[in-house]
Amino acid sequence: MAKKVVASLQKAGSKDYTKVIKLIKSPKTGAFAFRSEVVPNDKVADFLAAK
């Protein structure tokens, strides 16, 4: 899956996007999970600030 995302980010105009990975703790079990998304560069702070 990672290869597909990396390949799609190498297209023209893709420098406007960033792959962001966020660590999230489950309120029920206390276990940690990762959430990743490809977001525009100007929305990275919003993605990391959202719960």
C-alpha positions in Angstrom: 0.0 0.0 0.0 2.8 2.4 0.8 4.3 2.0 -2.7 1.0 3.1 -4.3 0.8 6.2 -2.1 4.4 7.2 -2.8 4.0 6.6 -6.5 0.8 8.8 -6.6 2.6 11.6 -4.7 5.3 11.8 -7.4 3.0 13.1 -10.1 3.0 16.8 -11.2 1.5 19.1 -8.7 2.0 16.6 -5.9 4.4 18.8 -4.0 1.3 20.5 -2.6 0.4 17.4 -0.5 1.9 15.7 2.5 1.4 12.3 4.0 0.6 12.8 7.7 0.7 10.0 10.3 -1.0 10.6 13.6 -0.9 8.5 16.8 -4.3 8.0 18.4 -5.1 6.5 21.8 -8.3 4.5 22.1 -10.5 5.7 24.9 -11.9 2.2 25.5 -8.9 0.0 25.6 -6.0 2.5 25.9 -4.3 0.9 22.9 -2.6 3.1 20.4 -3.3 3.1 16.7 -2.0 5.1 13.7 -4.1 7.2 11.3 -2.6 8.3 8.1 -3.9 10.6 5.4 -2.6 12.6 2.4 -3.6 16.2 3.0 -2.8 19.5 1.4 0.2 21.3 2.9 -1.9 24.1 4.3 -4.2 21.7 6.2 -1.5 19.7 8.0 -1.8 21.7 11.2 -5.6 21.3 11.1 -5.3 17.5 10.7 -2.8 17.2 13.7 -4.9 19.5 15.9 -8.2 17.6 15.3 -9.1 14.9 17.7 
